[in-house]
């Protein structure tokens, strides 16, 4: 029987997970991240209908798990890495070095050394000092992309990377100085922030590119991180990647564009399962202490995102029975140990298993493991459980 509520948005990518959760064994050990290959492959396919695989560079910071990277590699996509550990993970998964970019405000010398040895071609420059050093360090057969700050004063995203106090990128003045100093750049790296909820906001920074062309008399290739957010509302459809690709082409024309993307690919492919251990009523709110909190999933504490939560006991009820006011807590001794969420079920009891959806990005790899001895949640493939 299909357990997915029929009124969910038809193209809400996590809907496919709900229809499968009922088949999980009742005694499954929690907390656990359960990921679904079919959802990840479908998401990648949406991107690859618009762009060649080698123009998609998956940001490992979103989810560096080998099972995820293997699927990304099989699709022919590249990767963005910001540490030696991420570079090794990408290579182990079989991602071709020529499609790997080294990014980040500081790149450890061991990362650069290993990247050069294995044939990584692209290095994104974040400061004048780095530009001078990398110009002779990596050699003339490599690509140097200048990460640029085109000021967007109206940006209100959580991770705004465009204000002047940011540790990222070069200002227009710094870029101009670097070029006058005979540093040859091969492209521009454009990334303004994270969790944009509309394509218009995500592409706003690209409208500054024609100004770059006029100032510097060149049409650089672009490595573009749109910072797209995802829908945490089961009744809110997501905009399609095809529309973004068309919008980028309308702005940039046919110039080469490489997409740097993480969350949009992996967010919907994973659910975090937790078990309710304590239930308390506080006025109209039900407080639930679970075996998973910030030691497994710290993302909501850091970003204030509100994730949808479903109960495995109530997967097929109609929306008119939703509305439970729930405060989901972890087991540690701090009031910070909570997961911001919205519940889509009518009641909850001790022993119930809850599924926190859209947990595939900055989930398994962003947690306070070791706090009070809690190990966090493992990352397990759905097919290995059922």
Phi and psi in degrees as a GROMACS rama.xvg file:
@    title "Ramachandran Plot"
@    xaxis  label "Phi"
@    yaxis  label "Psi"
@TYPE xy
-78.791  120.446  UNK-2
-94.6755  5.22031  UNK-3
-79.7129  124.224  UNK-4
-56.1478  129.641  UNK-5
-69.3686  -18.8588  UNK-6
-90.5947  1.69978  UNK-7
-63.7901  154.457  UNK-8
-55.9576  130.72  UNK-9
-61.1093  -34.1336  UNK-10
-105.709  21.1015  UNK-11
-71.9207  113.809  UNK-12
-61.3393  -26.7146  UNK-13
-79.2863  -6.38053  UNK-14
-59.9936  -33.9564  UNK-15
-64.9908  -26.2346  UNK-16
-71.2748  -41.0215  UNK-17
-58.4741  -37.074  UNK-18
-69.2919  -13.5783  UNK-19
-107.287  -15.7172  UNK-20
-62.3483  -31.7933  UNK-21
-63.5623  -21.5516  UNK-22
-84.7053  -4.37373  UNK-23
-70.237  144.321  UNK-24
-63.5048  141.139  UNK-25
-65.334  -23.8197  UNK-26
-96.9738  18.2221  UNK-27
-57.7088  136.017  UNK-28
-78.7414  132.851  UNK-29
-122.786  161.872  UNK-30
-73.3679  150.001  UNK-31
-155.031  136.528  UNK-32
-86.5559  122.672  UNK-33
-110.022  119.117  UNK-34
-111.305  151.611  UNK-35
-119.21  109.722  UNK-36
-57.6022  -40.0379  UNK-37
-61.8037  -37.0899  UNK-38
-69.0478  -41.9197  UNK-39
-64.3361  -44.6649  UNK-40
-64.2808  -37.5482  UNK-41
-65.0599  -40.5576  UNK-42
-64.5456  -44.0253  UNK-43
-62.1311  -39.4607  UNK-44
-62.4232  -36.4565  UNK-45
-59.6355  -41.4924  UNK-46
-70.2385  -40.4125  UNK-47
-74.1818  -13.2211  UNK-48
-70.9032  -20.2379  UNK-49
-106.422  -27.9731  UNK-50
-137.875  149.869  UNK-51
-65.4902  146.528  UNK-52
-53.2851  -41.2917  UNK-53
-70.1907  -10.7121  UNK-54
-90.8023  -2.20703  UNK-55
-102.441  119.53  UNK-56
-116.918  110.037  UNK-57
-74.7506  128.758  UNK-58
-81.3353  110.393  UNK-59
-63.5041  -22.4982  UNK-60
-60.7435  -23.6064  UNK-61
-71.7261  -40.1475  UNK-62
-170.277  102.515  UNK-63
-93.2453  14.7578  UNK-64
-64.0368  139.794  UNK-65
-60.6565  -35.3805  UNK-66
-64.3782  -37.4508  UNK-67
-69.0629  -46.2458  UNK-68
-64.265  -33.1422  UNK-69
-61.6407  -42.6986  UNK-70
-68.5264  -40.0179  UNK-71
-60.6073  -43.6331  UNK-72
-65.0443  -43.791  UNK-73
-60.5658  -29.6332  UNK-74
-76.2656  -10.6865  UNK-75
89.4949  10.7556  UNK-76
-80.8718  163.198  UNK-77
-96.5985  -161.977  UNK-78
-151.808  154.081  UNK-79
-110.398  130.365  UNK-80
-127.522  148.012  UNK-81
-128.441  7.91536  UNK-82
-153.921  164.471  UNK-83
-64.2003  -38.1222  UNK-84
-62.2726  -40.6986  UNK-85
-67.9402  -39.8705  UNK-86
-60.4961  -45.6908  UNK-87
-63.0832  -39.0954  UNK-88
-63.8829  -42.1743  UNK-89
-64.1364  -43.4617  UNK-90
-66.7473  -40.0406  UNK-91
-61.9539  -33.0755  UNK-92
-77.4082  -8.68477  UNK-93
94.2175  12.2872  UNK-94
-71.7215  131.693  UNK-95
-68.7623  130.846  UNK-96
-55.7423  -33.5344  UNK-97
-67.904  -13.8423  UNK-98
-109.305  23.2233  UNK-99
-109.835  136.599  UNK-100
-112.309  138.946  UNK-101
-96.0038  119.36  UNK-102
-128.385  170.251  UNK-103
122.652  152.052  UNK-104
-69.1691  -21.4111  UNK-105
-145.349  129.324  UNK-106
-112.396  117.223  UNK-107
-60.3363  142.933  UNK-108
-54.7561  -34.5762  UNK-109
-65.7753  -31.6396  UNK-110
-65.8834  -49.0288  UNK-111
-62.9713  -42.4304  UNK-112
-60.3033  -49.03  UNK-113
-67.2282  -38.1268  UNK-114
-62.0675  -42.7805  UNK-115
-63.8356  -43.1044  UNK-116
-64.3105  -36.6296  UNK-117
-91.5433  -5.73579  UNK-118
99.8559  19.5454  UNK-119
-63.775  134.056  UNK-120
-99.6673  -33.3936  UNK-121
-111.678  135.401  UNK-122
-131.846  122.132  UNK-123
-94.7448  122.888  UNK-124
-91.2825  135.822  UNK-125
-115.837  -11.5362  UNK-126
-152.91  164.883  UNK-127
-63.7034  -42.823  UNK-128
-60.9738  -41.5609  UNK-129
-66.9097  -37.2824  UNK-130
-60.3547  -44.8242  UNK-131
-64.9326  -42.2327  UNK-132
-69.3104  -46.0608  UNK-133
-71.8553  -26.8336  UNK-134
-58.22  -36.5396  UNK-135
-100.979  -21.0428  UNK-136
-73.5491  -44.2152  UNK-137
-89.542  -16.5539  UNK-138
95.2993  163.239  UNK-139
-76.0341  -13.1055  UNK-140
-87.2268  4.77776  UNK-141
-104.98  166.185  UNK-142
-104.86  127.021  UNK-143
-108.326  118.193  UNK-144
-108.248  129.435  UNK-145
-89.9358  118.349  UNK-146
-78.7705  126.32  UNK-147
-118.212  145.995  UNK-148
-102.479  107.275  UNK-149
-103.267  108.985  UNK-150
-62.9565  125.973  UNK-151
-118.827  90.66  UNK-152
-66.5455  -23.1459  UNK-153
-86.8389  -3.1638  UNK-154
-65.319  128.727  UNK-155
-123.777  16.6123  UNK-156
-68.7411  160.45  UNK-157
-59.7747  -44.5545  UNK-158
-107.634  71.7185  UNK-159
-73.9715  117.359  UNK-160
-106.128  17.8533  UNK-161
-112.665  -9.34006  UNK-162
-73.6211  161.612  UNK-163
-69.8998  -17.7153  UNK-164
-86.8488  0.625831  UNK-165
-66.7268  146.792  UNK-166
-78.9444  -1.44938  UNK-167
-97.2974  147.368  UNK-168
71.8907  176.039  UNK-169
-111.36  140.297  UNK-170
-74.2383  168.014  UNK-171
-58.7696  -38.6897  UNK-172
-64.7575  -41.9492  UNK-173
-67.4256  -39.2991  UNK-174
-63.2663  -43.1456  UNK-175
-61.9344  -41.9354  UNK-176
-63.8077  -42.0742  UNK-177
-61.6028  -41.6054  UNK-178
-68.3174  -38.8565  UNK-179
-64.7411  -24.0026  UNK-180
-86.5775  11.3827  UNK-181
69.6936  31.4773  UNK-182
-91.4623  121.79  UNK-183
-93.4022  115.335  UNK-184
-97.6212  147.876  UNK-185
-105.068  -6.59915  UNK-186
-177.657  174.741  UNK-187
-112.467  139.198  UNK-188
-105.592  117.698  UNK-189
-120.705  116.812  UNK-190
-151.567  117.128  UNK-191
-103.033  -22.4852  UNK-192
167.531  -174.538  UNK-193
-123.99  155.31  UNK-194
70.0764  38.3151  UNK-195
-70.1465  136.435  UNK-196
-100.499  0.604242  UNK-197
-141.919  150.852  UNK-198
-67.2545  -33.5931  UNK-199
-61.0378  -43.0869  UNK-200
-68.262  -39.8913  UNK-201
-66.0244  -33.5006  UNK-202
-94.1891  -0.102934  UNK-203
-56.8218  -39.0459  UNK-204
-65.0108  -28.6118  UNK-205
-67.2579  -21.0294  UNK-206
-71.1298  -11.7241  UNK-207
-85.3223  -11.4934  UNK-208
-61.7185  -42.4148  UNK-209
-54.8646  -32.4177  UNK-210
-65.7605  -40.4848  UNK-211
-58.9359  -44.5057  UNK-212
-60.0741  -41.473  UNK-213
-68.8182  -40.431  UNK-214
-68.3607  -44.2933  UNK-215
-103.701  -0.449912  UNK-216
58.3988  36.8843  UNK-217
-148.016  160.468  UNK-218
-118.437  82.8634  UNK-219
-66.3635  147.605  UNK-220
-61.7058  157.282  UNK-221
-121.926  132.111  UNK-222
-103.923  116.591  UNK-223
-120.743  122.422  UNK-224
-104.98  101.003  UNK-225
-68.7383  -18.011  UNK-226
61.9117  34.3589  UNK-227
-65.559  134.027  UNK-228
-83.2592  179.582  UNK-229
-130.753  165.863  UNK-230
-84.9546  123.098  UNK-231
-97.3765  4.36128  UNK-232
-108.47  116.21  UNK-233
-60.574  -17.2468  UNK-234
-104.645  8.71188  UNK-235
-112.642  110.847  UNK-236
-66.8778  152.311  UNK-237
-95.6852  146.599  UNK-238
-67.5249  153.648  UNK-239
-91.0955  144.207  UNK-240
-59.5467  -34.04  UNK-241
-56.8135  -36.2608  UNK-242
-68.4894  -37.2583  UNK-243
-63.9321  -46.6208  UNK-244
-59.1753  -40.0513  UNK-245
-66.0064  -40.7134  UNK-246
-63.7628  -39.7377  UNK-247
-63.7659  -42.6397  UNK-248
-65.7418  -35.9607  UNK-249
-63.1423  -32.6822  UNK-250
-84.7124  -44.5569  UNK-251
-100.784  -8.64043  UNK-252
70.7913  -143.27  UNK-253
-96.2993  11.0444  UNK-254
-65.6112  152.754  UNK-255
-63.2421  131.581  UNK-256
-130.031  129.691  UNK-257
-110.458  128.98  UNK-258
-94.8665  125.447  UNK-259
-101.792  112.774  UNK-260
-148.655  139.656  UNK-261
-131.678  -72.605  UNK-262
-52.898  -43.8562  UNK-263
-61.1598  -28.5564  UNK-264
-78.9043  -44.244  UNK-265
-108.353  -10.9509  UNK-266
-57.045  -43.7712  UNK-267
-83.2709  -3.95501  UNK-268
-88.6282  2.76589  UNK-269
-140.048  142.686  UNK-270
-122.267  139.734  UNK-271
-96.3092  120.603  UNK-272
-98.3167  130.709  UNK-273
-131.128  160.962  UNK-274
-115.366  135.315  UNK-275
-73.9416  123.693  UNK-276
-105.325  -31.3023  UNK-277
-138.703  138.419  UNK-278
-126.011  127.055  UNK-279
-133.331  142.316  UNK-280
-99.4198  129.275  UNK-281
-126.656  90.8612  UNK-282
66.0635  -124.23  UNK-283
-89.008  -1.22728  UNK-284
-104.52  138.6  UNK-285
-97.7741  120.698  UNK-286
-92.9635  123.061  UNK-287
-117.563  120.338  UNK-288
-91.3965  124.121  UNK-289
-116.412  172.944  UNK-290
-84.4165  5.33485  UNK-291
-134.861  128.231  UNK-292
-147.325  -132.517  UNK-293
-67.818  -17.0208  UNK-294
-75.8026  -11.0946  UNK-295
-117.44  -30.9764  UNK-296
-151.367  95.8082  UNK-297
-100.617  3.31617  UNK-298
-60.6236  -43.4256  UNK-299
-68.0556  -31.0741  UNK-300
-64.1177  -37.8737  UNK-301
-86.8622  -29.8916  UNK-302
-115.371  -11.7851  UNK-303
69.1806  13.7611  UNK-304
-66.4309  147.627  UNK-305
-113.358  113.958  UNK-306
-94.8321  146.573  UNK-307
-75.9386  138.903  UNK-308
-126.512  130.759  UNK-309
-118.516  148.082  UNK-310
-94.0598  134.798  UNK-311
-66.8861  -12.962  UNK-312
-83.3051  -17.2202  UNK-313
-135.283  55.8194  UNK-314
-82.4824  -22.3703  UNK-315
-116.488  20.3166  UNK-316
-84.0506  151.258  UNK-317
-73.1989  157.039  UNK-318
-58.8174  -23.481  UNK-319
-62.5317  -16.4501  UNK-320
-96.5901  1.81479  UNK-321
-75.1502  176.164  UNK-322
120.621  5.80647  UNK-323
-64.4995  127.592  UNK-324
-86.9289  113.918  UNK-325
-129.106  139  UNK-326
-115.91  110.779  UNK-327
-95.9237  118.75  UNK-328
-118.443  160.285  UNK-329
-97.0254  -177.732  UNK-330
-90.3589  -2.133  UNK-331
-86.9409  167.028  UNK-332
-90.5441  61.3006  UNK-333
-152.444  137.942  UNK-334
-67.3075  -10.9381  UNK-335
-73.9071  -13.6532  UNK-336
-81.8213  79.5096  UNK-337
-146.29  157.056  UNK-338
-117.172  113.836  UNK-339
-64.4764  123.997  UNK-340
-153.758  167.186  UNK-341
-127.635  124.463  UNK-342
-87.0713  139.512  UNK-343
-119.01  62.101  UNK-344
-163.233  161.913  UNK-345
-90.1665  -22.1356  UNK-346
-160.39  167.902  UNK-347
-151.534  144.313  UNK-348
-131.066  162.888  UNK-349
-59.1109  133.606  UNK-350
98.3947  -15.4964  UNK-351
-67.0041  146.671  UNK-352
-102.912  130.842  UNK-353
-114.308  143.24  UNK-354
-112.012  116.319  UNK-355
-92.0681  113.547  UNK-356
-92.4051  173.916  UNK-357
55.8487  42.9661  UNK-358
-108.432  15.9268  UNK-359
-83.3186  -15.5384  UNK-360
-112.977  131.94  UNK-361
53.4504  42.065  UNK-362
-111.978  -78.1826  UNK-363
-59.6925  -32.1258  UNK-364
-97.4769  7.85741  UNK-365
-133.024  83.7545  UNK-366
-153.476  156.943  UNK-367
-90.4057  60.7158  UNK-368
-62.89  141.756  UNK-369
94.5604  -18.1325  UNK-370
-64.7544  122.03  UNK-371
57.9593  21.9185  UNK-372
85.0619  2.65324  UNK-373
-79.0657  133.772  UNK-374
-87.2631  -15.0681  UNK-375
89.8225  -177.671  UNK-376
-102.271  135.746  UNK-377
-72.481  165.974  UNK-378
-113.115  112.663  UNK-379
-127.634  138.593  UNK-380
-75.6452  134.401  UNK-381
-53.2465  -43.82  UNK-382
-65.7491  -19.352  UNK-383
-85.9148  -4.81842  UNK-384
-104.068  -45.0157  UNK-385
